[in-house]
Amino acid sequence: MRAWTVWAAMAVAGIVASSAVAQSAGGVAKDTVEVTLPAGNPFPPGPGSDLANAHCLICHSAGMVTRQPPLTFDEWKAEVTKMRAVYGAPLPPENIEEIARYLATINGRP
């Protein structure tokens, strides 16, 4: 992506950024960018919220997840498994059930 395209995209998204050009050891200019993203809201407190905040907020806002239709534990487990297997979410497999249980608690159905 060209630098101006990145800046335009960040401006549209409301992201504050600063840029500097640094010289590498070989004398080649290297762009560096600092980005400050807006603060997001965490998931509601409860058993498993720490895992959801650590793993789900990487790609999703808590609001986006909680606005989904209520799912059963098994449906949430399938969704969390899909996020890991299909989309590459950096989620240890041993945490899938705990996150699914948490999501079913805050946005689930029997």
Sequence and secondary structure as in RCSB ss.txt:
>XXXX:A:sequence
MRAWTVWAAMAVAGIVASSAVAQSAGGVAKDTVEVTLPAGNPFPPGPGSDLANAHCLICHSAGMVTRQPPLTFDE
WKAEVTKMRAVYGAPLPPENIEEIARYLATINGRP
>XXXX:A:secstr
  HHHHHHHHHHHT EEEEEEEE TTS EEEEEEEE        SSTTHHHHHHHTTTTS HHHHHTS  B HHH
HHHHHHHHHHTT     GGGHHHHHHHHHHHHB  
